Amino acid sequence: MDLLEVLKRLNDSGNGSSEGTDEATKATKALESVTEEVKKAVIAVYNKNSNEGETKDVAIWAANKVSKLCEHAANLTAARIIKEIEERKKSRATAASKGMLEALVAIMALSEDGKSSSNGKSLSDSSTKEIKYPWTKQEELGRGAFGIVYRAKGPDGFMFAAKEVQRQGQEAKSLREEISCLTKLSHPNIVKCYGYAEGGGKIFMYLELLTGSVHDMMKKKEKACTTLEARKFTIDIVNGLTYLHSKDMIHRDIKCGNVLLDDTGKAKLADMGLTKPHADQTVATYSDTAGTILWMSPEALTQNLVGKRADIWSLGCTVYEMLTRLPPFADLGAMAILMLHSRGDFSRYKNLIDKDKSIPVNIKQFLLEIFVPFGKRPYVEKIAKHKWLS
């Protein structure tokens, strides 16, 4: 469903009232405004940073690319809005017709501690631990693009993490994909999934409770990882990634924020909502742009080409992030990264790494083997044998 169709449905859903019309008008104006501002920003960045010999075609391409990303996000947001409006209307009609008793039952079904869920399932392939009811939701641990994660406690005192999303929309789709992925995986460097349940209009995913991410650790300490920590975490990530790729799956969103730590300091790949099956050994193409721009490979960002070696690029950005607290060229911003990748200029990465005196030579060599064109980039099996990690 494209944006125009969504806006038309939003308008029709108003049934003559102002609700649908207002939402449609606001959404249309907001998208137009964002698109124009993005284009202006890209042209401004180009004018400020352009070098001799470059043309405005690069800036125009980047502007169109970002506008397309904005429209994609707007489509998802608009679709979610219309579903929420329809659900609210249906809910009001249901409550009015069924009376106070059934309305009370419906309210009780919205319990967020999992008590109302009748479809709870244990995932024996991932863990033998079964989450029992009723469990209790405690403090919020974090929010991401695809849901909220809470600390939770089972009736037997077992602590775990509960990831919650609304049952409808892109978030629910992503969570179901994550559940589907984790049911097939079992590895010490990939976060465990204990099961899931659906109830009260929500989906709850039960995950291994960890102490936080590598990003959280650096933020708390207010400094980057030591080289020893970076090596240890990278070995763990590579082990998990080797297993993931052996199952013909790619992660697509590796970064310090998605590398969680247990109480022994072991690193585990998490947030598998963008993980996709990948049967081909070279490249797979997806129409949606996923991942975080500053960590995304050039081919994923500019051509929507996503393969196992795209994960390797993200791994390189993550190692650099461990050592500096930021991914490469974070100071330039997403627009400049788009233009940089569109030119296929890998020398900027080499210069960036060569000039950083804080990075040891063996780690520089590791990174320089990664920040190369897609066809020259090694697979994870070769990365695992690099002398820095062995």
N, C-alpha and C positions, 0 to 999 in steps of 0.2 A: 504494500500500500504506500503510494507516494504522499508527499506533504499536502498537495492540493486535494487529494481524495480525503485525507484525514480532516482537513479543515472544512471541507464540504459536509462531512458527517458530523463534525462538531456543530456546525451551523444548523443542520437539520435536527440535531438532538435537542435544540432549544425549544422545538415545537411552538414557535411563535413567541417564546419568552426571550429575555435578554441574555440568559445564561450561556447558551451555545454560541450565539452571535458574538457576544463580548469576548469569549475565549478564542474564537476563530480570529477575530480582528486583532486581538492582542498578540496571538501567535504569529500571524502574518507580519505585523509591523515589527515584532521583535526579531524575526528571522531576517527581514530586509535590512534592519538596522545593523545587526551583527555582521551580516555579509559585507555591507558597505564599509564598516569599520575595520574588518579583517583585511579587505583589499587595500584600504588606505594605509594600514599598519605595515603590510608587506611592502608596498611601494616605498614607504618611508624608510624601512630597514634597508631596502635595496639602495636608495639614494645615499644613505649614510655609509654603507659598507661596500658599495660597488667598486670593483677594480677595473683597470683599463682593459678593454677587449670584451667585457661582458655586455650583454644586451638586456633590454627590459623584458625580453621574452621569458627570462628566468623568473623575474618577479611576477609577471602575469601568470605564468604556470603555477607558481606557489600560491598566488592569491586564489586561483580557481580550485586548486587542490584543497586548500583550507576551507574554502566556501563549501565544497562538496562534503567535507567532514562535518561542518556545521549543519548542513541540511540533513545529513544522516542522523546526527544527534537530535535534531529538531523533529524528524519523523518519529523517532522512538518516543520522545517526550510527548508529542501530540497524540500518538496512539495511546500512551498511558493515560493522558488526560481524559480522552473520550471514554476509555474503559472505566475510569474512576467515576465519571459523571453518570454513566449508565448503571454502575453498581450502586451509587448513592440513591438514584431514583428507584431502582428495584428494591433496595433495602427499605426506603420510606414506604413504598407501596405494600411490601410484605408485612412490615410492622403494623401498618394501619389496618390491614385485613385480618391478621391472625390474632390480634388482641394482645393484652398486656402479658399474659402467661408465656406465649410463644416468643414475644419480644424479649422477655427476661431470659429465656433459654438461649436466644440468639446472642444476647450480650454475654452470657456465661461462656458461650463457645469462643468468644474472643480472648479467652484467657491466654496469656503469653507465656505461661510456664509449662506448656505442653500437656496439661491435664486433659484437655478436650480432644486431643488427637487420637483418632481411632485407627489410623493407618500406619502406625509406627512400625519400622522395619529395622532389623539388625542386619548388618552387612558382614557376614561371616568371612568373606574373602579378604576383608581389610583388617578385622580384629575380632577376637572372641568375646570382647566386652559387650554386654547388652545393657542399654540405657533403659531403666525402669521408670514407671510413672507412679506418683506425680513428681516431676523434677521442678526445681525452683530457679528462676532466672535471677541473677545477681547483677553486679555492675557491668556497664558497657566497657568492652575492651577496645573497640575500634569500629570505624565505618569505612567502607570502600565503595567502589563503583557499583557493586552488586550485592549490597546488604549490610546489615549490622551484626557484629559479633559480640556476644555476651559471655561472661563467666557464668557457669551453671552448676547446680549441685543436685545429684540424684538422691532418692530416699535412703540409699545405703551409704551416703556420704561421699560417693565418688564424684570428683570434680572433672568437668569437661568444658569445652567451648561450644556454644550454640550459635550457629549462623542463621539469621532470620531474614526472610524476604517476603513480600506480598506474593500471593499465589499467582497473580496475573502479571503479564508484562515481560519486558526484557530481563529484569532481574530474576524472575522465576525461571525463565528459559535458561539463563546462565547457571543458576544453581542446580537445576536438573542435569545440565551438562557436566557440572562439577561432580555431582553425585555419581552419574554414570561413569565418569572417568575413574573416580576413586574406588569404585567397586571392583575395578579390574586391576588395581595396583596394591602392592604390599612390599614396602621397602623401608629400611630404617632411616633413609634420608628424604622420605616423602611423608607429609603429615598424615596421621591415621584418621580414618573415618569410621565411627562406631555405628552409624545408622542415620535414619531420618524419620520425620513424621510430618503430616499435614493436618491442619486444624485451624479453625477460626479465621479462615481466609489467608493463612500464612503457611510457609514451608519452613521447617526447622531441620537443620543439618547438624549432627552431633560429631564434633571433632576433638582430636587430642588437644588438651590444654597445654600451651607452651608459655614460656616466660616473656615472649615478645620477639620482635624482629631485629635483624642486624641494624636496620635504620634506627629503631628505638634505642638500641644499646649505644650507638654513636651519639644520638641526641642527648641521652641521659649523661654520658661521660663528657659531652661537649668536645669530643675529639674523634679523629678517624681511628680505624682499626690499626693495630700494630701489624707489621709484616707477617709475624707468626700467626696472629689471629686471621688475617686475610688468607694466608696459605691454608690453614685448617678449614675455614669456612668454604674456600674454593674447592678443596678436595671433597668435602661433603656434598656440595652442589653438583660437582662433576659426577660423583657416584650416583646421586639421584637422577641426574640427567641421562647418564648412560643407561640406567634401568628404564627410564621413561622412553627414550629413543629405541631401546630394544623391543619395546611393545608397540613400535610404530606410532608414537604419539609425540606431539610437540607442545611445549608449555606456552610460548608466545608472550609471556609477561614476567620475565625474570628480572628482578631488581632487589635491592637490599630490603625494601619494604615487604617483599614476598618471600624472604628467607627467614624462617622462624627458628628460634633456639629453644632447646629443652634445658632443664636445670643442670645438665652436665656440660652444656656448651655445644652440643651437637646441632648442626644446622640441617634444616629440613625445608624442602620446597613446598610452598603453600599457595593458596589462592589459585586453584586450578580451573576457575570459571572460563578461562579463554582457551583451555587445552583442547586440541583438535586431533582426531585420528589422522594419521599420515602414512599411508601405505607405500607411497613412492619414496625412493631413496634420494631423490634430487630436489624436487620442488612440488609444492601444492599451492593452488590458487584459490583465494577466498575473496568474495566480493566485499566483505565488511573489513574495515580497518580496525584492528584491535591492538591492545598493548599501550604503552606509554611512550610518547614520541621521542623523548630524550634517550630512551634505551632501545628504540626500534632500529632494526637493520635498514640500510638504504633500500634494498629490494622490497622489503615489507612496506616501507613508508611510501615509496614512490611508484611501485608497480603492483602492490598487493600480492607479491610473491612470497609465500611463507613456507619455509622448509626447515629441516633440522638445523642447518647452518645459520638460520636466523636466530635460533636460541643461542648459538655460540657467540654471535655478535653481542647479544644482550648480556651474556656472561661476561664478556670483556668490559662492557660498560659498568657492570656490577662490581667487578674487581677494582676498576678505576674509582668507582664510588666508595668502596671500602677504604681506599687509601687517601682519598681527598674529601670525602663526605658529599661529593656531588658527581653526577655523571659527566662525561666529556661535553664541553661547550655549553654547560648549563647557564653560563652567563650570557650567552647569545640569545637564548630563548627558542621556542619551537619554530617560529617563522624562519629564522636564520638557518636552523637545522634542515628544514625542508629545502631551502635553496642550496645549501651545502651538498646535500645528498643528490639533488637533481643534477648537479654538475659532475658527480662521480669523482670528486676530488678527495682521495684518501691521504694525500700528502699532509693535509692539515692535521690529521690524527697523528701521523708520524712526528711532525714538528711539535705538537702539544706534548707528546710523551717524552721525546728526546730532551726537551727543555726543562722538564720537571726533575730537579735534582733530588727530590725527596723519594723518588721511586727507584729501588735497586735495579741494577742492570738485568738480572735474571727475570724480574717481573716485567721490565720494559720489553724484553725479547718475547715473553709470553703474550703480551698485549699486541705487539706488532705483528704477530702471526695471526691474530684474530681480526684486526682492523684492516682488512684487505677485501677486494671484490669477492662476490659470492662464490664464483667458481674456484677461487684459490683458497678459500677459507676451509680449515680442517674440520672433520667431524669430531664428535666428542671422544671417540675411541683414541684418536691421535692426541687430542688435548690432554687426556688422562695420563699419557706417557711423557708429557713435557718434563724436562729436568727440574723445573721449579716445583713441581708437585710430587716428583718421585724421590 
